[in-house]
Amino acid sequence: MAISLRSRTAADPAARRRRPSVPVEVAVLAVLAAVTRLSGVTNPNAIVFDEVYFREYALRYLTGSYYFDLHPPLGKLLIAGWAALWGVSTPPESTDPAVWLRVLPALAGTALVVVVYRLLRELSASRKIATFAAALVLLDNALLVESRLILVDSMLLLFGIGAITCYLAASRAEGRRHWVLLVAAAVLGGMAAATKWTGLAALGVIGVLWLVRTLRTRIEWPQMIGRLAVLVVVPALVYVSVFAVHFALLPNSGPGDAYMSERFQSTLVGNPNYDPAADESFPEKFVELNRAIPSYENSLNTSVHPYSSGWLSWPLMKRPVYYWNGAGTDPGTQRYVYLQGNPVIWWGLLGGVLVIALAWIRRPERFAPVAGAMGTLGLAWAADYLPFATIERPMFLYHYFFALIFCAAAVSIGIGRLAGWDGPGWTFPGRGSLALYAGLLMVVAAGFAFFAPVSYGFPLTDGGLSDRLWLSTWR
């Protein structure tokens, strides 16, 4: 017998007309995401891990002093705009943590949870499955931590996942709506690439999906070329425009001068090589900086970091990243912040992949209705994850975030198919299916709560910390 969580008034036509356009589960997810990301976001009142770089770089736009970073500038520009909006005027060289700047990444992390729900819906997943996948993103401690600091990864993930979601929506739309969504996908893809080069994976996924759709369906040449032009030209314009703003806001000499040529330095006010008559064009500056970035990355190939980890170890969460440590409020306690995922999710996903693989081998026809969606997510996972095999410089657990989200989405669809969660609305095929759904979410939430002290920096005794360092490699 089917078990339904719908209210009795849901079947009433008048009630349906009064129902809000936003599903109730989306509102709940958004509220919970905002609460978890924004609560105590100014704690700790200290510079944490890579905030030392991103905070400084963002604030340099307010002073106009040139900096150099191995990532494109959009994320720092957005944080700088947030700083200007709220009147944050802390000098970049100071030790003031400027913790109010964390609110923008936290808002991006909040929006990411809702966008993941929308991604699943565009892949034709049921509301139950979409909610389950979004809940995994909501309740992962590593994604939480990265969203609560002056870092750019929550924005990167939002832009990249948003781009793919908009493209999938465009593929199902027609007329003006199709083109609006296609342009939105291209803009977001360009923004992802302009935040970090790993954001190019989103454009790569969209490109493959466009090619597959073009080969499978009969599309007139003008439309095909028009769509391709949007997906190539618009991201390129976004990427280039971001650098134009970057150079315009940094006219003065700064700590990044040494990474640039003497000709470039001659355009920076206050540099020993400054020449008021110097004239290096924007295209020349753009090319020089985009050559300097990979050159600097290559110089890091022989460097080491105590909390770096190899790409093969990321799905196992073998090496979390120690972000911060400070004195606790009570005697005998300390506060810690670790970039450490919820092991119930990370290791549970590996188990989910195994269960789905075995079930698929045994009864492949059972997965026929979701094969396209899971294939799309598998493509996205591979496009983001596998290129890291070619990178030699130190890498960290947060480089796996894109792939983690795609894996969570695919496993949610696969397990949902096996458990009967793919029915309409909030109807479950039986009590066992409902119990599994609720039970899994409860276990995930328990894991989130258990590791919350090292995500939020709550005081812990030495024993409390040891209880949360399950593997020797987590220390």
C-alpha positions in Angstrom: 0.0 0.0 0.0 1.4 3.4 -0.9 2.3 5.8 1.9 1.6 9.5 1.2 2.9 12.5 3.2 0.5 14.9 1.4 -2.2 16.7 3.3 -5.8 15.8 2.7 -6.5 19.2 1.3 -3.9 18.6 -1.5 -6.5 16.9 -3.6 -8.9 19.8 -3.4 -8.7 21.9 -6.6 -9.1 25.1 -4.6 -6.2 24.1 -2.4 -4.0 23.5 -5.4 -4.8 26.9 -6.7 -3.8 28.5 -3.4 -0.6 26.4 -3.2 2.6 28.6 -3.5 4.6 28.3 -6.7 7.7 27.3 -4.7 7.5 23.7 -3.4 7.5 23.6 0.4 10.6 21.4 0.5 12.5 24.0 -1.4 11.6 26.6 1.2 12.6 24.3 4.0 15.9 23.5 2.3 16.6 27.2 1.8 15.9 28.1 5.4 18.0 25.3 6.7 20.8 26.2 4.4 20.7 29.8 5.5 20.6 28.9 9.2 23.6 26.5 8.9 25.7 28.7 6.7 25.0 32.1 8.3 24.7 31.2 12.0 27.8 32.5 13.8 29.5 33.2 10.5 31.8 35.8 12.1 33.2 33.1 14.4 36.1 32.7 14.7 37.1 36.3 14.7 40.4 35.4 13.1 41.9 34.8 9.6 41.4 31.2 8.8 43.5 29.2 6.3 43.4 30.7 2.8 41.4 33.7 4.0 44.8 35.2 4.4 45.0 35.4 0.6 41.4 35.9 -0.6 40.7 38.5 2.0 43.8 40.5 1.1 43.3 40.2 -2.6 39.6 41.3 -2.4 40.5 44.3 -0.3 43.3 45.4 -2.7 40.6 46.4 -5.2 39.6 49.1 -2.6 43.1 50.5 -2.5 44.0 49.8 -6.2 47.3 48.1 -5.4 48.1 45.4 -7.8 48.2 41.7 -6.7 48.8 38.4 -8.3 46.9 35.2 -7.8 46.9 31.8 -9.5 43.1 32.0 -10.0 41.1 34.3 -12.2 39.7 37.4 -10.4 35.9 37.1 -10.4 35.5 35.6 -6.9 37.8 38.3 -5.4 36.0 41.0 -7.3 32.6 39.9 -6.0 34.0 39.9 -2.4 35.4 43.3 -3.0 32.1 44.6 -4.2 30.5 43.2 -1.1 33.1 45.0 1.0 32.4 48.2 -0.8 28.6 47.7 -0.4 28.9 47.4 3.4 31.6 49.9 3.9 34.4 47.4 4.9 37.5 49.5 4.7 40.1 47.4 6.4 43.6 47.8 4.9 44.6 44.6 3.1 47.9 44.4 5.0 46.2 44.6 8.4 45.5 41.6 10.7 41.8 42.6 10.9 40.0 39.4 9.7 37.1 41.4 8.1 34.8 38.6 9.0 31.7 40.4 7.6 33.0 39.4 4.1 32.2 35.8 4.9 28.5 36.5 4.4 28.7 36.6 0.6 30.3 33.1 0.3 27.7 31.9 2.9 24.9 33.2 0.8 26.3 31.4 -2.3 26.5 28.2 -0.2 22.9 28.7 0.7 21.8 29.2 -2.9 23.9 26.1 -3.9 21.6 23.8 -1.9 18.5 25.1 -3.8 20.3 24.9 -7.2 21.2 21.2 -6.5 17.5 20.5 -5.9 16.7 22.2 -9.2 19.5 20.3 -11.0 17.9 17.0 -10.0 14.4 18.2 -11.1 15.8 19.2 -14.5 17.1 15.6 -14.7 13.5 14.5 -14.2 14.1 13.2 -10.7 11.1 13.2 -8.3 10.7 15.8 -5.6 11.7 13.2 -3.0 14.9 12.3 -4.8 15.8 16.0 -5.5 15.2 16.8 -1.8 17.4 13.9 -0.7 20.3 15.0 -2.9 20.0 18.6 -1.8 19.9 17.4 1.8 23.2 15.7 1.3 24.8 18.9 0.1 23.1 20.8 3.0 24.4 18.3 5.6 28.0 17.9 4.4 30.4 19.5 6.8 33.1 20.2 4.3 30.8 22.1 2.0 29.5 23.9 5.1 33.0 25.0 6.2 34.0 26.2 2.7 30.8 28.3 2.5 31.5 30.1 5.8 34.9 31.6 5.1 36.3 34.3 2.8 36.9 31.8 0.1 35.5 31.5 -3.5 34.7 27.8 -3.8 31.0 28.2 -2.8 30.6 30.8 -5.6 32.5 28.5 -8.0 30.2 25.6 -7.2 27.1 27.8 -7.5 28.1 29.1 -10.9 29.2 25.7 -12.3 26.2 23.7 -11.0 23.9 26.6 -12.0 25.3 26.7 -15.5 24.6 23.0 -16.1 21.2 23.3 -14.5 20.3 26.2 -16.8 21.5 24.3 -19.9 19.4 21.3 -19.0 16.4 23.6 -18.5 17.1 25.2 -21.9 17.2 21.8 -23.6 13.6 21.3 -22.5 12.4 24.8 -23.3 11.4 26.3 -26.6 11.2 29.8 -28.1 12.4 32.8 -26.2 12.6 30.9 -22.9 15.1 28.5 -24.5 17.4 31.3 -25.6 17.2 33.1 -22.2 18.2 29.9 -20.4 20.9 29.1 -22.9 22.4 32.6 -22.4 22.1 32.2 -18.6 24.0 28.9 -18.8 26.7 30.5 -20.9 27.0 33.5 -18.5 27.2 31.2 -15.4 29.7 29.0 -17.2 31.9 32.0 -18.0 31.6 33.1 -14.4 32.7 29.7 -13.1 35.8 29.8 -15.4 36.5 33.4 -14.3 36.5 32.3 -10.6 38.8 29.3 -11.0 39.9 27.4 -14.0 38.4 24.2 -12.6 35.1 25.9 -13.5 35.9 25.1 -17.1 34.6 21.6 -16.3 31.0 23.0 -16.3 31.5 24.4 -19.8 33.0 21.1 -20.9 30.0 19.2 -19.7 27.6 21.6 -21.4 29.7 21.2 -24.6 29.4 17.5 -24.6 25.7 17.6 -23.9 25.2 20.0 -26.7 27.1 17.8 -29.1 25.1 14.7 -28.1 21.8 16.5 -28.5 22.9 17.9 -31.8 23.9 14.5 -33.1 20.7 12.8 -31.8 18.1 15.3 -33.1 17.6 17.1 -36.3 18.4 20.7 -35.7 18.6 23.3 -38.5 22.0 24.7 -39.2 21.2 28.3 -38.2 19.9 27.1 -34.8 22.8 24.8 -34.3 25.4 27.5 -35.1 23.5 30.0 -33.0 23.5 27.8 -30.0 27.1 27.0 -30.4 28.0 30.7 -30.8 26.2 31.5 -27.5 28.0 28.7 -25.6 31.4 29.8 -26.9 31.2 33.6 -27.4 29.2 34.5 -24.2 31.5 32.7 -21.7 34.6 34.1 -23.5 33.1 37.7 -23.2 32.4 37.2 -19.6 35.9 35.8 -18.9 37.6 38.7 -20.7 35.3 41.3 -19.2 36.2 40.2 -15.7 39.9 40.8 -16.5 39.1 44.2 -17.9 37.5 45.2 -14.6 40.4 43.6 -12.7 43.0 45.8 -14.5 40.9 48.9 -14.3 40.6 48.6 -10.5 44.3 48.0 -9.9 46.2 50.9 -11.3 48.8 51.2 -8.5 51.9 49.3 -7.6 51.4 46.4 -5.2 52.8 43.0 -4.1 51.9 41.4 -7.4 54.3 43.5 -9.5 57.1 41.1 -9.4 55.1 38.4 -11.3 54.7 40.7 -14.3 57.0 42.0 -17.0 58.8 45.4 -16.7 56.5 46.7 -19.4 53.5 45.8 -17.4 55.1 47.3 -14.3 55.7 50.5 -16.1 51.9 51.1 -16.2 51.5 50.8 -12.4 51.7 54.0 -10.5 54.4 53.9 -7.8 56.4 51.1 -9.3 60.1 51.9 -9.8 59.6 51.2 -13.6 56.5 53.4 -13.8 56.3 55.6 -16.9 53.4 57.9 -17.4 53.8 57.5 -21.1 53.8 53.7 -21.0 51.0 52.2 -23.0 50.4 48.4 -22.8 47.0 47.5 -24.3 44.4 45.5 -22.5 44.8 42.5 -24.9 48.6 42.5 -24.1 47.9 42.6 -20.3 45.3 39.9 -20.6 47.6 37.6 -22.5 50.5 38.2 -20.2 48.5 37.5 -17.0 46.9 34.4 -18.4 50.4 33.1 -19.3 51.8 34.0 -15.9 49.1 32.1 -14.0 50.0 28.6 -15.4 53.6 29.5 -15.2 53.3 30.1 -11.5 51.2 27.0 -11.0 54.0 25.0 -12.7 56.5 26.5 -10.2 54.5 24.9 -7.4 55.0 21.3 -8.7 57.9 20.6 -6.4 56.3 22.3 -3.3 54.8 20.3 -0.4 52.0 21.0 2.1 51.3 18.9 5.2 47.5 18.7 4.4 47.6 18.2 0.7 46.3 14.9 -0.7 46.3 12.9 -3.9 43.3 12.9 -6.2 42.7 9.2 -5.8 42.3 9.6 -2.1 39.5 12.2 -2.2 36.5 10.0 -2.4 37.8 8.2 0.7 38.3 11.5 2.5 41.6 10.2 3.6 43.2 13.6 4.4 41.0 16.5 5.6 42.6 20.0 5.9 43.4 21.6 9.3 42.1 25.2 8.9 42.4 26.9 12.3 43.0 26.5 16.0 42.3 28.9 18.9 41.7 29.0 22.6 38.4 27.7 24.0 36.1 29.5 26.3 36.5 27.0 29.1 39.7 25.8 30.8 41.1 22.7 29.0 39.3 23.3 25.8 40.4 24.5 22.3 38.5 25.5 19.2 39.3 23.9 15.8 38.1 24.3 12.3 38.7 21.4 9.9 37.8 21.0 6.3 36.3 17.6 7.0 33.3 16.1 5.3 30.5 14.2 6.8 31.8 10.6 6.6 28.2 9.2 6.6 27.9 11.0 3.2 31.3 10.5 1.7 31.7 6.9 2.6 28.0 6.2 2.2 28.2 7.4 -1.4 30.9 4.8 -2.1 28.6 2.1 -0.7 25.7 3.5 -2.7 27.8 3.3 -5.9 28.6 -0.3 -5.2 24.9 -1.2 -4.5 23.8 0.5 -7.7 26.5 -1.1 -9.8 25.6 -4.6 -8.6 21.9 -4.0 -9.0 22.5 -2.5 -12.5 24.5 -5.6 -13.5 21.8 -7.9 -12.2 18.8 -6.0 -13.7 19.9 -3.3 -16.1 16.3 -2.8 -17.4 15.3 -1.5 -14.0 17.5 1.6 -14.5 16.4 2.3 -18.0 14.2 5.3 -17.0 17.1 7.0 -15.2 20.0 5.9 -17.4 20.2 9.3 -19.2 20.2 11.3 -16.0 22.8 9.1 -14.4 24.9 9.1 -17.6 24.8 12.9 -17.6 26.0 13.0 -13.9 28.6 10.4 -14.6 29.9 12.6 -17.4 30.0 15.6 -15.2 31.8 13.7 -12.4 34.5 12.5 -14.8 34.9 15.9 -16.5 35.6 17.5 -13.2 37.5 14.7 -11.4 39.7 13.0 -13.9 41.7 16.0 -15.1 43.2 16.3 -11.6 45.2 13.2 -12.5 47.4 15.4 -14.7 48.2 18.1 -12.0 51.4 17.8 -10.1 51.2 20.7 -7.6 49.8 20.1 -4.1 46.0 19.6 -4.2 43.4 19.5 -1.4 40.2 17.8 -0.5 38.1 20.8 -1.7 39.2 20.1 -5.2 36.7 17.2 -5.1 33.6 19.3 -4.3 32.2 19.4 -7.9 32.6 15.6 -8.3 31.2 15.0 -4.8 28.0 16.9 -5.7 27.6 15.0 -9.0 28.2 11.7 -7.2 25.6 12.6 -4.5 23.1 13.4 -7.2 23.7 10.2 -9.2 23.6 8.0 -6.1 20.4 9.7 -5.0 18.7 8.9 -8.3 20.0 5.3 -8.3 19.0 4.5 -4.7 15.8 6.3 -5.3 15.1 4.1 -8.2 15.7 1.0 -6.2 13.7 2.2 -3.2 10.7 3.5 -5.1 11.3 7.1 -4.4 10.7 8.1 -8.0 7.0 8.3 -7.7 5.1 11.5 -8.0 4.8 14.0 -5.1 5.5 12.7 -1.7 3.9 9.3 -2.0 6.0 6.3 -1.0 5.3 2.8 -2.3 5.3 1.4 1.3 6.4 1.8 4.8 9.8 0.3 4.2 10.5 2.8 1.5 9.5 5.7 3.7 11.5 4.3 6.7 14.6 4.0 4.5 14.2 7.6 3.3 13.7 9.0 6.7 16.3 6.7 8.3 19.0 7.7 5.9 18.4 11.4 6.4 18.4 11.0 10.2 21.8 9.2 10.1 23.2 11.8 7.8 21.9 14.6 10.1 23.4 12.8 13.1 26.8 12.7 11.3 26.5 16.4 10.5 25.7 17.2 14.1 28.5 15.0 15.5 31.2 16.8 13.4 29.7 20.2 13.7 32.1 21.3 16.5 35.1 21.1 14.1 33.1 22.8 11.4 31.9 25.8 13.5 34.9 26.0 15.8 33.0 25.0 19.0 35.2 24.4 22.1 36.4 20.8 22.5 38.5 19.0 25.0 41.4 16.9 23.7 39.2 13.8 24.1 36.4 15.5 22.2 38.7 16.2 19.3 40.1 12.7 19.3 36.6 11.3 19.1 36.2 13.1 15.8 39.5 12.1 14.3 38.6 8.6 13.2 41.6 7.9 11.0 45.3 8.6 11.8 45.5 10.5 8.5 42.9 13.0 9.8 45.4 14.4 12.4 
